[in-house]
């Protein structure tokens, strides 16, 4: 049958209209994309949630400072982001928590390392007495926070002096801090009278409460430097202001003797933990550092009160103080995470190095290679730290509704290949230098290995002269 040109044009027009109409209808049924701040796509995601969920090719969606979606990468099409980070298969995981530190001491790192007998009295105390000041603490804390951010630590717990200066620097760099003002029976740089840190802490806590990154805390130094009266005053303040309390506990074999000599006698059969229970000091607001010398009954007491524990295996082994039964505490479901202690105790402040130490010191005396699996080590470095600080509802895992504290770790580096088991890669293979991105509270702090929040040339104008001054004085101690 012949079809004239007019008829052909009419048919073609009808077909075109049908195609356009069909396309329009199809477009209309597509849901609109939700506008968000940040998307991390194509990541191997270790969520560290209670189900141990792992996405081989996943996406994390962030709006404001929280995770609003997480799952397989296919859900990315539902969102339109101001910025997208293509992880290209790298590991995305919760930021790490360093549970115990004294970060201003980074100004003294590396001094007195050459077999000095009694380093504490020959180097540490003279350095603090001569050089500590607000200015040193502020500059050194910034340097430490820079190192922490670059190594994937998104929260550091600290106890030192002039902690408001520490807070300024930690917030300036952009990581989180649970930062405790020290209280002790001796005069120190910010408290010329014994226990003067208590009044300092009261003001500091009020000034810094409700900060988006800084959680102020009170830090009665140790069981052997603070009397029961002042320990309980510290507990009362922590409960009144709803802030954490930080203290060194059961750190050395001679601790009971020190308490008996300086504070009050402890019965021979009474442990440090039982002593603290008997004076009514234990609390779920307490984070205890080290906790080496204890038994199963002590562990039950700590669990009963919900005490958080910072396991610092690298510092403990380096100082020769002892081996903590951290594995037993972890298996008893105590709130235990990982810390480094100060930069003069462990020198490095990243948590990658600590994970391997934790496994080694648990396995060596027991001759049990199964102690601390890679997953358990990563758990302690993330959710363990969050639980120890009672912050597990906000940080520690990557879940919808939680704060966006996330790091990305390069899996194409020579030392992270092959990546058969991402938990083992993180726990035993990765270096802090493998961290490519650090995101805290939804903000990118480190991008492609570069710190974005601090002008390093301006920082070094303060940092380098400070280190020269320290070096000159240190020569007088050799």
Secondary structure, DSSP 8 states (H G I E B T S, - for coil): ----HHHHHHHHHHHHHHHHHHHHHHHHHS---EEEEEEEEEEEEE---TT--EEEEEEEEEETTEEEEEEEGGGGGGEEEEEEEE-TT-EEEE-EEEEEE-GGGGGGTTTT-SS-TTHIIIIIHHHHHHH--HHHHHHHHHHHHHHHHHTTEEEEEEEESSHHHHHHHHHHHT-EEEEEEEE-SS-BTTBSSTTTHHHHHHHHHHHHTT-SSEEEEEEE-BTTTS-HHHHHHHHHHHHHHT--EEEEES-STTHHHHHHHHT----TT--HHHHHHHTT---TTEEEEE--S--HHHHHHHHHHT-EEEE-HHHHHHHT-----HHHHHHTT-EEEE----TTTTS---SHHHHHHHHHHHHHHHT-TTSS-HHHHHHIIIIIHHHHTT-TTTSSS--TTSB--EEEE-SSSGGG-S-S-HHHIIIII--GGGEEEEEETTEEEEETTEE-SS-HHHHHHHHHHHHHHHHHHHHTT-
